């Protein structure tokens, strides 16, 4: 699953703050070796790193195996707090295992809603939020979503999203990032950066073929870091010919991806993380999905479109005045906050732990991540 690297990148600021008190539990569901290597490069070293090595499989089996493994781990090494991030299968497993072991649960990136029940992630995040003792909501919209579902306001804190500081820490300098794109034969504001990986897009031959065809028909070079899942489906559907007109790259490190995003005229993506990142980089994105759990950027940094001819049409709108759009977006604040969301989360977690209901002589924070 593609969630692994974004989840760990977003946890990195928290890992640094908790330092030796933090144990990262890596479930190992993400088993592509090249992406795994990049994941480890992109995160800070915690106090300890536990790999469960669960491997792939059907979602139900993955969830069951992850809950069982985490339940055993928490029983053997009881943490004081379990922190889960996002809406992956492993995040839900961590929440269920924490609940089964009576361990306080913190959900980072709580309250996101697409209201699309066809999305497995929607079910995951709703369940996690209602199990959590502390919901760290990135935006006021997320806070409102939680309260509307009956989550008590004293279990919610609005923190911003840690992607803001993770990006700012990882973003190379202007000269370094320009050198990277020049090495690829690209010029600033003169190419499109695309990422496509979600099942709704790549597991359907028609959708995948349509998206690749729309990208190939754009008037600028299109850079496509090819996710392993997407590459597998392109081969399975016999769509390799549609890659010929694109600038296909191996999956990039976070640092290199940010360099590419920084100078792109426009991004085309189905990634949730990219929707947040463009608001910091001040770049536009055409979001190719049925629905989004990040409505904060719609009408400013992003446009939501389903697979089809609107993809190219919306990209062309952003290309009509690249410098003008860039200047306009530079004046819009990111809805995901500034400064240190991880500091607000850390403070909220420590307040919760000091509460007599959760007090413990020594602190250990276990952050569950999907592999």
ROROSE-327005 format. One record per residue: x, y, z of N, C-alpha, C in turn. Coordinates in steps of 0.1 Angstrom, whole numbers, padded with zeros to 4 digits, always signed. Example, Ala and Ser with C-alpha at 12.3 -4.5 7.8 and 13.67 -1.06 7.14 Angstrom:
BEGIN
+0132-0057+0078+0123-0045+0078+0132-0033+0078+0128-0022+0071+0137-0011+0071+0129+0000+0079
//
This chain:
BEGIN
+0009-0012+0000+0000+0000+0000+0009+0012+0000+0004+0023-0006+0012+0035-0008+0012+0044+0005+0003+0041+0014+0002+0049+0026+0015+0049+0035+0024+0040+0033+0035+0038+0042+0043+0050+0043+0049+0055+0032+0058+0066+0033+0052+0079+0038+0040+0083+0033+0034+0095+0038+0031+0093+0053+0027+0082+0058+0024+0080+0072+0036+0083+0081+0047+0076+0076+0060+0078+0084+0065+0092+0083+0064+0098+0071+0069+0112+0070+0062+0121+0079+0048+0119+0080+0041+0128+0089+0043+0125+0104+0047+0113+0107+0051+0109+0121+0065+0114+0125+0073+0117+0115+0087+0120+0118+0089+0132+0128+0081+0143+0126+0083+0153+0136+0079+0149+0150+0069+0140+0152+0066+0135+0165+0076+0126+0170+0082+0118+0161+0092+0108+0166+0104+0116+0171+0108+0127+0164+0119+0135+0169+0115+0141+0183+0103+0146+0185+0099+0152+0198+0100+0142+0209+0095+0130+0207+0094+0120+0218+0108+0113+0219+0116+0113+0209+0129+0108+0210+0130+0094+0216+0138+0092+0226+0140+0079+0232+0127+0073+0238+0117+0081+0240+0105+0076+0246+0096+0069+0235+0100+0071+0222+0092+0066+0211+0096+0053+0206+0087+0044+0204+0089+0031+0197+0080+0031+0184+0086+0030+0173+0079+0029+0160+0076+0014+0158+0064+0010+0156+0060-0004+0153+0056-0004+0138+0064-0011+0130+0062-0011+0116+0056-0025+0112+0044-0025+0107+0037-0037+0105+0042-0046+0094+0049-0039+0084+0055-0047+0073+0045-0050+0062+0033-0044+0061+0024-0047+0050+0029-0042+0037+0037-0031+0037+0043-0026+0025+0056-0034+0022+0056-0042+0012+0067-0051+0011+0076-0049-0002+0074-0037-0008+0082-0034-0019+0096-0029-0014+0107-0036-0017+0120-0033-0011+0125-0019-0014+0123-0014-0027+0128-0001-0031+0121+0010-0023+0108+0009-0021+0101+0019-0014+0104+0018+0001+0106+0006+0006+0109+0004+0020+0122+0011+0023+0132+0010+0014+0145+0016+0017+0144+0031+0018+0135+0037+0009+0133+0051+0009+0126+0055+0022+0117+0047+0026+0109+0050+0038+0119+0052+0050+0128+0043+0052+0137+0044+0063+0146+0056+0062+0149+0060+0050+0158+0072+0048+0150+0084+0052+0137+0084+0051+0129+0096+0053+0125+0099+0067+0128+0090+0076+0123+0092+0090+0134+0094+0100+0131+0100+0111+0140+0101+0122+0141+0088+0129+0153+0086+0136+0154+0074+0144+0147+0075+0157+0138+0066+0160+0131+0067+0173+0140+0060+0184+0134+0058+0196+0141+0051+0206+0143+0036+0202+0133+0031+0195+0134+0017+0190+0125+0016+0178+0128+0006+0169+0120+0004+0157+0117-0011+0156+0104-0014+0157+0100-0028+0158+0094-0032+0144+0099-0042+0138+0093-0047+0125+0086-0060+0127+0073-0060+0124+0065-0072+0126+0065-0081+0113+0068-0075+0102+0070-0083+0089+0057-0091+0085+0046-0085+0085+0033-0092+0082+0031-0095+0068+0037-0087+0059+0035-0090+0044+0022-0086+0039+0019-0089+0026+0007-0084+0019-0004-0094+0021-0015-0092+0013-0026-0101+0014-0039-0093+0012-0050-0100+0013-0063-0094+0013-0065-0085+0025-0073-0074+0024-0074-0064+0034-0079-0070+0047-0089-0079+0047-0094-0085+0059-0084-0094+0066-0076-0101+0058-0066-0109+0064-0055-0101+0070-0051-0090+0063-0041-0081+0068-0045-0075+0081-0058-0070+0082-0063-0064+0094-0063-0074+0106-0067-0087+0103-0067-0097+0114-0053-0100+0118-0044-0102+0109-0030-0105+0112-0024-0094+0120-0027-0081+0116-0020-0070+0122-0026-0068+0137-0039-0070+0139-0044-0069+0152-0038-0079+0161-0037-0092+0156-0032-0103+0165-0017-0100+0168-0010-0095+0158+0005-0093+0161+0006-0081+0170-0001-0070+0169+0000-0059+0177-0005-0062+0191-0016-0070+0192-0021-0074+0206-0010-0081+0213-0003-0091+0207+0007-0098+0213+0019-0089+0217+0022-0080+0208+0033-0070+0211+0030-0061+0223+0018-0056+0223+0014-0047+0234+0013-0055+0247+0009-0067+0247+0009-0076+0259+0023-0078+0264+0032-0080+0255+0046-0083+0259+0054-0070+0264+0051-0059+0256+0058-0046+0259+0047-0036+0260+0040-0035+0272+0029-0025+0273+0033-0011+0272+0028-0003+0262+0031+0011+0261+0022+0019+0270+0025+0031+0272+0017+0040+0280+0006+0047+0271+0010+0049+0258+0001+0055+0248+0004+0049+0235-0006+0046+0227-0005+0042+0213-0009+0054+0204-0001+0058+0195-0004+0069+0186-0005+0063+0172-0016+0065+0165-0018+0060+0151-0020+0073+0143-0016+0072+0130-0017+0083+0121-0025+0079+0109-0035+0087+0105-0041+0085+0092-0052+0075+0093-0053+0067+0082-0065+0059+0080-0061+0045+0073-0049+0041+0075-0045+0028+0069-0051+0016+0076-0049+0005+0071-0053-0008+0077-0046-0009+0090-0033-0006+0090-0025-0008+0102-0029+0002+0113-0033+0014+0109-0038+0024+0119-0050+0019+0126-0059+0013+0118-0071+0007+0125-0067-0005+0133-0058-0013+0129-0053-0025+0137-0047-0020+0150-0039-0009+0149-0033-0003+0161-0044+0002+0171-0054+0008+0165-0065+0013+0174-0072+0002+0181-0075-0009+0173-0082-0020+0179-0074-0028+0190-0061-0029+0187-0052-0036+0196-0050-0027+0209-0049-0014+0207-0048-0006+0219-0061-0007+0228-0072-0006+0221-0085-0007+0228-0086-0021+0236-0081-0032+0229-0082-0045+0236-0073-0046+0248-0062-0038+0248-0053-0038+0259-0054-0027+0269-0065-0019+0267-0068-0008+0276-0057+0002+0277-0051+0005+0265-0041+0015+0264-0047+0027+0258-0044+0039+0263-0049+0052+0257-0045+0053+0243-0054+0058+0234-0052+0059+0220-0053+0073+0215-0043+0077+0207-0043+0090+0201-0043+0089+0186-0052+0096+0180-0054+0096+0165-0049+0109+0159-0038+0108+0153-0032+0120+0146-0039+0120+0132-0044+0132+0128-0051+0134+0115-0065+0129+0117-0072+0133+0127-0085+0128+0130-0095+0137+0123-0107+0132+0121-0119+0140+0117-0119+0142+0102-0110+0136+0094-0112+0137+0079-0123+0129+0075-0131+0134+0065-0143+0127+0060-0145+0130+0045-0147+0119+0038-0150+0120+0024-0165+0118+0022-0171+0111+0032-0185+0106+0031-0187+0097+0019-0177+0090+0015-0177+0081+0004-0175+0067+0010-0186+0059+0012-0185+0046+0018-0178+0036+0010-0176+0039-0003-0168+0030-0011-0153+0030-0008-0149+0040-0001-0135+0041+0003-0132+0033+0016-0123+0023+0015-0120+0016+0028-0114+0025+0039-0107+0035+0034-0101+0044+0044-0111+0052+0052-0123+0055+0046-0133+0062+0053-0138+0054+0065-0140+0041+0063-0144+0032+0074-0134+0032+0085-0121+0031+0081-0110+0030+0090-0110+0043+0099-0110+0055+0093-0108+0067+0101-0120+0069+0110-0132+0066+0105-0144+0068+0114-0142+0059+0127-0139+0046+0125-0137+0037+0136-0126+0041+0145-0115+0046+0140-0104+0050+0148-0108+0062+0156-0114+0072+0150-0118+0084+0158-0127+0081+0169-0136+0071+0168-0146+0068+0179-0139+0059+0189-0128+0053+0186-0121+0045+0196-0111+0054+0204-0107+0065+0198-0095+0073+0203-0099+0081+0216-0090+0082+0225-0091+0090+0237-0088+0104+0234-0079+0106+0224-0076+0120+0220-0075+0120+0204-0083+0129+0199-0084+0131+0184-0077+0144+0180-0066+0143+0173-0058+0155+0169-0063+0159+0155-0072+0169+0154-0078+0173+0142-0069+0183+0135-0066+0182+0122-0058+0192+0115-0065+0205+0114-0078+0205+0111-0084+0218+0108-0098+0219+0115-0103+0231+0116-0116+0233+0122-0127+0225+0115-0126+0223+0102-0136+0214+0095-0136+0200+0101-0124+0195+0104-0122+0182+0109-0129+0181+0123-0126+0192+0131-0132+0193+0145-0148+0193+0144-0153+0200+0134-0168+0200+0132-0173+0187+0128-0166+0180+0120-0170+0166+0116-0171+0157+0128-0161+0158+0137-0161+0149+0148-0173+0152+0158-0174+0165+0161-0185+0169+0170-0199+0165+0164-0200+0166+0151-0213+0162+0145-0216+0147+0147-0205+0139+0148-0207+0125+0150-0208+0121+0165-0208+0131+0173-0210+0128+0188-0197+0126+0195-0185+0129+0189-0173+0128+0197-0172+0140+0206-0170+0138+0219-0170+0149+0229-0159+0159+0225-0162+0172+0227-0152+0182+0223-0140+0181+0232-0141+0176+0244-0129+0176+0252-0120+0164+0249-0124+0156+0239-0115+0146+0233-0108+0150+0220-0111+0163+0216-0106+0168+0203-0097+0180+0206-0086+0181+0198-0078+0193+0198-0074+0196+0184-0075+0208+0180-0071+0212+0166-0056+0216+0166-0049+0209+0158-0034+0210+0159-0027+0215+0146-0035+0215+0135-0028+0216+0122-0023+0202+0118-0016+0201+0107-0011+0188+0102+0004+0188+0102+0010+0178+0107+0024+0177+0108+0031+0177+0094+0024+0175+0084+0030+0175+0070+0036+0189+0068+0031+0199+0074+0037+0213+0072+0051+0213+0076+0054+0209+0088+0068+0209+0093+0076+0198+0087+0070+0187+0084+0078+0176+0078+0083+0181+0064+0074+0187+0057+0078+0193+0044+0089+0203+0045+0087+0213+0054+0097+0223+0055+0110+0218+0059+0111+0208+0067+0123+0202+0072+0130+0195+0060+0122+0188+0052+0128+0180+0041+0131+0188+0028+0124+0199+0026+0125+0206+0013+0139+0211+0011+0146+0207+0000+0159+0212-0004+0159+0227-0007+0170+0233-0007+0172+0247-0011+0168+0248-0026+0166+0261-0029+0162+0263-0043+0172+0259-0053+0185+0262-0050+0195+0258-0060+0196+0243-0061+0195+0236-0050+0196+0221-0050+0184+0215-0058+0173+0220-0056+0161+0214-0062+0161+0218-0077+0166+0230-0081+0167+0233-0095+0177+0224-0102+0188+0221-0095+0198+0212-0101+0192+0198-0104+0183+0194-0095+0177+0180-0097+0168+0180-0109+0160+0190-0111+0151+0190-0122+0159+0193-0135+0170+0201-0134+0178+0203-0146+0184+0190-0150+0188+0182-0141+0194+0169-0144+0185+0159-0151+0172+0162-0149+0162+0154-0156+0158+0160-0169+0164+0171-0173+0161+0178-0186+0148+0186-0185+0145+0191-0173+0133+0198-0171+0136+0213-0167+0126+0221-0169+0127+0235-0166+0116+0239-0156+0119+0248-0147+0108+0253-0138+0096+0258-0145+0084+0254-0139+0071+0258-0144+0068+0253-0158+0075+0243-0163+0074+0239-0177+0071+0224-0178+0066+0218-0167+0063+0204-0167+0052+0201-0157+0045+0189-0159+0035+0185-0150+0040+0173-0142+0037+0173-0129+0041+0161-0121+0029+0153-0117+0029+0140-0120+0017+0132-0117+0021+0120-0108+0011+0117-0099+0012+0105-0091-0001+0098-0091-0002+0086-0094-0014+0078-0095-0012+0064-0088-0020+0061-0078-0018+0048-0072-0031+0042-0065-0041+0050-0064-0052+0045-0056-0060+0034-0063-0065+0024-0056-0072+0013-0062-0083+0017-0072-0091+0027-0068-0102+0032-0077-0097+0036-0091-0084+0040-0091-0078+0044-0104-0070+0034-0111-0062+0026-0103-0053+0017-0110-0057+0003-0111-0068-0001-0103-0073-0015-0104-0084-0016-0114-0087-0005-0121-0097-0005-0131-0090-0002-0144-0091-0011-0154-0084-0009-0166-0088+0004-0174-0101+0006-0174-0107+0017-0181-0102+0030-0174-0102+0031-0161-0098+0043-0154-0083+0046-0156-0075+0035-0154-0061+0037-0156-0057+0041-0170-0063+0034-0180-0060+0038-0193-0064+0052-0197-0076+0056-0192-0081+0070-0194-0071+0080-0188-0067+0078-0176-0058+0088-0169-0045+0089-0176-0039+0077-0180-0026+0078-0187-0028+0085-0200-0039+0082-0207-0041+0089-0220-0043+0104-0218-0050+0108-0208-0052+0122-0206-0038+0129-0203-0030+0122-0195-0017+0128-0192-0008+0129-0204-0008+0118-0213+0000+0118-0225-0004+0129-0235-0017+0134-0234-0022+0144-0243-0019+0158-0239-0012+0160-0228-0009+0174-0223+0002+0180-0231+0002+0193-0232+0012+0200-0240+0026+0202-0234+0027+0198-0221+0040+0199-0214+0045+0185-0211+0058+0183-0209+0063+0170-0204+0056+0166-0191+0052+0154-0190+0046+0149-0178+0055+0139-0171+0059+0142-0158+0068+0134-0150+0060+0125-0142+0062+0112-0142+0054+0102-0135+0062+0093-0127+0065+0096-0114+0071+0086-0106+0062+0074-0104+0066+0062-0109+0056+0051-0110+0056+0042-0098+0045+0043-0091+0043+0035-0079+0043+0020-0083+0049+0011-0075+0049-0003-0078+0035-0009-0081+0025-0005-0074+0012-0010-0076+0007-0006-0090+0010+0007-0094+0006+0012-0107+0013+0004-0118+0026+0003-0116+0034-0004-0126+0029-0019-0128+0025-0025-0117+0020-0039-0118+0007-0039-0126-0001-0029-0124-0014-0029-0131-0013-0025-0146-0003-0016-0148-0001-0012-0162+0003-0025-0170+0012-0033-0164+0017-0045-0171+0005-0055-0172-0003-0057-0162-0014-0067-0162-0024-0063-0172-0027-0050-0174-0037-0046-0183-0032-0044-0197-0019-0046-0199-0013-0044-0213-0013-0029-0217-0011-0020-0208-0012-0005-0211+0002+0001-0212+0013-0007-0213+0026-0002-0214+0028+0009-0224+0021+0008-0235+0023+0017-0247+0019+0031-0242+0010+0033-0232+0006+0046-0228+0016+0053-0220+0027+0046-0215+0038+0052-0208+0048+0058-0217+0047+0055-0230+0058+0059-0239+0059+0074-0240+0047+0081-0239+0047+0096-0240+0050+0103-0227+0053+0096-0216+0055+0102-0203+0069+0100-0198+0073+0109-0189+0087+0108-0184+0086+0100-0171+0087+0087-0172+0085+0078-0161+0098+0077-0153+0096+0078-0139+0107+0077-0130+0104+0066-0120+0115+0061-0113+0113+0052-0102+0107+0060-0090+0101+0054-0081+0096+0061-0069+0107+0070-0063+0104+0082-0059+0114+0091-0055+0115+0092-0040+0126+0096-0035+0127+0099-0020+0118+0111-0018+0115+0114-0005+0106+0125-0002+0113+0138-0006+0126+0139-0003+0133+0151-0007+0133+0154-0022+0135+0144-0030+0135+0146-0044+0121+0148-0050+0111+0142-0044+0097+0144-0048+0094+0159-0046+0098+0164-0034+0095+0178-0031+0101+0187-0041+0113+0184-0045+0120+0192-0055+0112+0193-0068+0107+0181-0072+0099+0180-0084+0086+0188-0083+0080+0187-0071+0067+0194-0069+0069+0209-0068+0080+0213-0063+0083+0227-0061+0082+0235-0073+0087+0229-0084+0089+0236-0097+0079+0232-0108+0070+0223-0104+0060+0219-0114+0050+0230-0117+0045+0231-0129+0035+0240-0133+0022+0236-0126+0019+0224-0126+0007+0218-0120+0010+0204-0116+0003+0198-0106+0004+0184-0102-0009+0178-0106-0009+0165-0109-0021+0157-0111-0019+0145-0102-0028+0142-0093-0026+0132-0083-0038+0127-0076-0038+0115-0071-0049+0109-0063-0044+0108-0049-0033+0114-0045-0027+0112-0032-0033+0122-0022-0037+0118-0010-0041+0127+0000-0030+0136+0005-0018+0131+0007-0007+0139+0011-0003+0150+0002-0004+0147-0011+0000+0157-0021-0010+0169-0020-0023+0166-0017-0033+0177-0016-0029+0186-0005-0023+0181+0006-0018+0190+0017-0005+0197+0013+0004+0190+0006+0017+0195+0003+0017+0207-0006+0008+0206-0016+0007+0218-0026+0003+0231-0019-0004+0230-0007-0008+0242+0000+0003+0248+0007+0014+0241+0009+0026+0246+0015+0036+0251+0004+0036+0243-0007+0045+0247-0018+0039+0257-0027+0026+0260-0025+0019+0270-0033+0019+0266-0048+0015+0254-0051+0013+0248-0064-0001+0243-0065-0007+0243-0077-0020+0237-0079-0020+0222-0082-0031+0216-0079-0032+0201-0081-0046+0198-0087-0046+0190-0097-0059+0184-0101-0060+0170-0095-0070+0168-0086-0071+0156-0078-0080+0147-0086-0075+0135-0090-0083+0126-0098-0088+0115-0089-0101+0118-0084-0107+0108-0075-0122+0111-0075-0130+0101-0070-0144+0103-0068-0147+0113-0058-0140+0113-0047-0143+0122-0036-0130+0125-0029-0130+0134-0020-0118+0137-0012-0122+0140+0003-0113+0136+0012-0115+0139+0026-0107+0152+0030-0102+0159+0020-0095+0172+0022-0102+0183+0014-0114+0187+0018-0121+0197+0010-0115+0211+0012-0106+0213+0022-0100+0226+0025-0093+0233+0013-0088+0225+0004-0081+0231-0007-0089+0233-0020-0101+0228-0020-0109+0229-0032-0113+0244-0035-0111+0248-0047-0113+0262-0051-0102+0271-0049-0091+0266-0042-0079+0274-0040-0067+0267-0047-0062+0257-0040-0050+0250-0045-0054+0238-0054-0067+0233-0052-0070+0220-0059-0084+0220-0066-0085+0211-0076-0097+0209-0083-0099+0194-0083-0111+0189-0079-0114+0175-0078-0122+0171-0091-0116+0161-0098-0122+0156-0110-0122+0141-0110-0132+0134-0116-0131+0119-0118-0123+0116-0130-0119+0104-0131-0111+0100-0143-0120+0102-0156-0113+0109-0166-0121+0112-0178-0115+0124-0184-0122+0130-0195-0117+0141-0202-0115+0154-0194-0122+0155-0183-0120+0167-0174-0106+0168-0169-0099+0157-0168-0086+0157-0162-0077+0167-0171-0077+0164-0184-0069+0173-0192-0074+0187-0192-0087+0189-0193-0094+0202-0193-0090+0210-0181-0090+0204-0169-0087+0211-0157-0072+0215-0156-0063+0206-0161-0049+0209-0161-0047+0221-0171-0053+0221-0182-0051+0232-0192-0056+0245-0186-0066+0245-0177-0070+0258-0170-0058+0263-0162-0051+0254-0155-0040+0259-0146-0028+0263-0155-0027+0258-0167-0016+0261-0176-0018+0274-0184-0030+0280-0182-0033+0292-0191-0025+0304-0186-0021+0304-0174-0013+0315-0168-0005+0310-0156+0006+0303-0159+0013+0296-0148+0018+0306-0138+0025+0317-0143+0031+0326-0133+0020+0334-0126+0009+0337-0132-0002+0344-0125-0008+0335-0114-0011+0323-0118-0016+0313-0107-0007+0312-0096+0006+0311-0099+0016+0309-0089+0016+0321-0079+0016+0333-0085+0016+0345-0076+0003+0345-0068-0008+0342-0073-0021+0342-0065-0020+0332-0054-0016+0319-0057-0015+0309-0047-0005+0312-0036+0005+0320-0039+0015+0323-0029+0009+0332-0018-0002+0339-0021-0008+0347-0011-0019+0340-0003-0021+0327-0005-0031+0320+0003-0024+0311+0013-0029+0313+0025-0023+0305+0036-0027+0290+0035-0018+0281+0039-0022+0267+0040-0032+0265+0051-0043+0258+0048-0053+0255+0058-0048+0245+0069-0036+0239+0067-0031+0229+0076-0022+0235+0086-0021+0248+0087-0014+0254+0098+0000+0258+0095+0007+0264+0104+0021+0268+0103+0028+0265+0116+0041+0267+0116+0048+0265+0129+0050+0250+0132+0045+0246+0144+0048+0232+0148+0035+0225+0153+0028+0219+0143+0017+0211+0148+0021+0199+0157+0033+0194+0154+0038+0183+0163+0040+0188+0177+0043+0200+0179+0045+0206+0193+0031+0206+0200+0021+0210+0193+0007+0210+0198+0003+0196+0201+0006+0187+0193+0002+0173+0195+0009+0167+0207+0022+0170+0208+0030+0165+0219+0024+0170+0232+0022+0183+0232+0016+0189+0245+0003+0183+0249-0006+0180+0239-0019+0174+0242-0017+0160+0247-0008+0153+0241-0006+0139+0245+0000+0139+0259+0009+0147+0262+0015+0147+0276+0004+0152+0286-0004+0161+0282-0015+0165+0291-0024+0153+0294-0027+0146+0284-0036+0134+0285-0030+0124+0294-0017+0121+0292-0010+0111+0300-0009+0115+0315-0008+0128+0317-0007+0133+0331-0021+0133+0338-0032+0131+0331-0045+0130+0336-0045+0118+0345-0052+0118+0356-0052+0107+0366-0058+0095+0360-0066+0096+0349-0072+0084+0343-0062+0076+0336-0051+0083+0331-0041+0077+0323-0027+0076+0329-0026+0082+0341-0012+0084+0346-0004+0071+0347+0009+0072+0345+0018+0060+0345+0031+0065+0350+0039+0057+0358+0052+0062+0363+0062+0065+0352+0062+0058+0341+0072+0061+0331+0064+0061+0317+0069+0069+0308+0062+0071+0296+0069+0063+0284+0061+0057+0276+0065+0051+0264+0054+0053+0254+0058+0059+0242+0048+0062+0232+0051+0052+0220+0041+0044+0216+0043+0035+0205+0035+0040+0193+0042+0043+0182+0035+0048+0170+0034+0037+0160+0022+0033+0157+0019+0022+0148+0019+0027+0134+0027+0021+0125+0027+0025+0111+0025+0013+0102+0019+0016+0090+0017+0006+0080+0029+0004+0072+0032-0009+0068+0043-0011+0060+0039-0015+0046
//
